[in-house]
């Protein structure tokens, strides 16, 4: 007979549901100021009603209708979440910086600046605005990029005076392109600015949070300490990321290797890292287990150390989750209290979402909590399927069960966000288990050792272990079919996969045939949809002319193949970011041609003439006919000349042209009644047959 879960043991599990629902509602619908005020009124009314129900609980014998109080409390949490989320956005603040006319802004750097290729990037809080001889307080956050030389640097906490020139973050313009605008909006960043170093003046330093500043400076010193003794660039970047959460120097090759082998969680400072710090602290402070007073004092020291480590490593949602849960466990253990595991998880999520409601849409937050829930729920069930008498083999089986439980809980969401599945995740996770554990322990010990000879030896050992781990993952990555790429699924597909997994697992636990039937119905729906998608892909005929900032690209998709004609090579990041996602989602075979050598292109009786500088001051002997004329690379031509030489239905102007030329052609097209479409800062042009 399975023990029933008592509701009183999991109050935060029940309260977390309306909190998440309220945050999701406010995030999706973007409440207007009037609706926020309505939510505030409803919240106050419900809070008053709840207070009255407590005061008159006995006199009105409300214990007979306890569900009423529960509904009211859930309503309070729901509307509280909506209000918190709306105000966290900051856009509705009357002094939000984009609402005021300004000539200059005073900003404060609120993140560690990242310098790459002569561009310094950071986020900043807007403090003041200036217009004429007046100044006024402003609010909001902004993403800043400054073109600097090696002598010009910025630090966390610097207050800077800049010109007031900013623009909204642009949305995705191409099919399946990463939505960078939404990603930044979830961090309350809606505007960005690019400056030269002469447009930015340092006003004051060390104006940020002192604790955060100390943590950032300490992390910099520790990264420099690693750099003195670890000479391999990739090994140094992995050590800095693995132990300190410093990701600025990670190469694309290393990131791809860890991502495609299902070991990316190692490079994200998370529960494992915090747990090792906790284990080291418990070992060092084990002598304080002699009395209740010492145990409480030890708990305070451990909790403070864990949170300081969390700040050093970047204070990511996964680290916050682990730190908060371990804090509850440490404090509970010090006062001899036990708690329900699900309630601890829910309470940590509840507190973090109150602190920042937008953690709910953070990928790290979602994957972190799903992984922990998978370990708590799935791991015991998987681990008990097999029992091995041999201690060594049994430990290996436990590691397999642990990896499989975490992967089972997170793989639908991972596929949804990252569009790939590491087939060899068990092999790669077993491979890195021992070396990564040793690297973490050795790396943490390394930070506290002052003796040069020991540091030299330990640094050499660390470097060799990391190089060995990287080479092993490179080898696993290159195993045929080690990674399935190009998996693009809609939201409902992901949710259905998750529900199928949950139904099958619960059916084994509770011996329910109904859940088995539900799971098989879900599998049938998935199989039907997959078959329908495959047939649709085989019959597709599509032209995509991409919207790129400074380049030209077009794709002709037929069945499961695509022909790409572009002036940007496949290895270029512009191609990877803007072109490749649409190809991965639609086809499996891609051929590439350089557009510089192509001027007349035909596909399914659809023709495009590419007019570039090759045709400057040229006329045709006879008039051509085509469907589309595409202008690229700022040719010296006007619309009247094009119409004299070519009969066409649509004029396309791509992003390789300068803004003033685009404006000129638009004006000419309007006056000559010519159909024109500008790709620059607009959606890609699509044609389906």
Buried (B, 14 or more C-beta within 10 A) or exposed (E): EEEEEEEEEBBBBBBBEBBBBBBBBBBEEEBEEEBBEBBBEBBEBBBEBBEEBEEEEEEEEBEEEEEEBEEBBBBBBBBBBBBBBBBBBBBBEEBBBBBBEBEBBBBBBBBBBEBEEEEBBBBBBBBBBBEEEEBEEBBBBBBBBBBBEEEBEBBBBBBBBBBBEBEEBEEBBBBBBEEBBEBBBBBBBBBBBBBEBEBBEEEEBEBBEEEBBEBBBBBBEBBEBBBEBBEBEBBBBBBBBBBBBBBEBBEEEBBBBBBBBBBBBBBBBBBBBBBBBBEBBBEEBEEBEEEEEBBBBBBEBBBEBBBBBBBBBBBBBBBBBBBBBBBBBBBBEBEEEEEBBBBBBBBBBBBBBBEBBBBBBBBBBBBBBBBBBBBBBBBEEBBEEEEEEEEEEBEBBBBBBBBBBBBBBBBBBBBBEBBBBBBBBBBBBBBBBEBBEBBBBBBBEBEEEEEEEEBEEBBEBBBEBBBEBBEBBBBBBEEEEBBEEBBBBEEEBBBBBBBBBBBBBBBEEEEEEEBBEBBEEBBEBBEEBEEEBEEEBEEBBBBBBBBBBEBBBBBBBBBEEBBBBBBBEEEBEBBEBBBBBBBBBBBEEBEBEEBBEEBEBEBEEBBBBBBBEEBEEEEEEEEEEBBBBBBBBBBEBBBEBBBEBBEBEBBBBBBBBEEEBBEBBBEBBEEBEBEBBBBBEEEBBEBEE
